[in-house]
Amino acid sequence: QVQLVESGGGLVQAGGSLRLSCAASGRTFDVYAMGWFRQAPGKEREFVAAINWRGGSTYYADSVKGRFTISRDNAKNTVYLQMNSLKPEDTAVYYCAANAAGIYGVGRYRNPYEYAYWGQGTQVTVSS
């Protein structure tokens, strides 16, 4: 089992920045990849970014590419999402997720069903 706890959400004006953190505990040595997803009211959960825990390869949704950066600190078992140039449409609950079974195929990093472990979510609100 892997437990995930997110932090860092809040209210920010458009154009501002926030950094989300996700601390993993438990069987962290099994973690293969970690991702960030978000869900706005009335919408489906969508992929934001992911990182291969071992090799460090990163993947982004087109909507956040160039504005968001995912990174990891293996020693702290923590993944970060630096969000810059925030827009009102970035408003959502942001979820951290972990995969411990392996992901085979670059496109599958975007699939929420590849992740067995999820955090409780943290609210990000961007005002216009």
Secondary structure, DSSP 8 states (H G I E B T S, - for coil): -EEEEEE--EEEETT--EEEEEEEEESGGG--EEEEEEE-TTS--EEEEEEETTT--EEE-TTTTTTEEEEEEGGGTEEEEEE-S--GGG-EEEEEEEESS---SGGGGG-GGG--EE---EEEEEE-
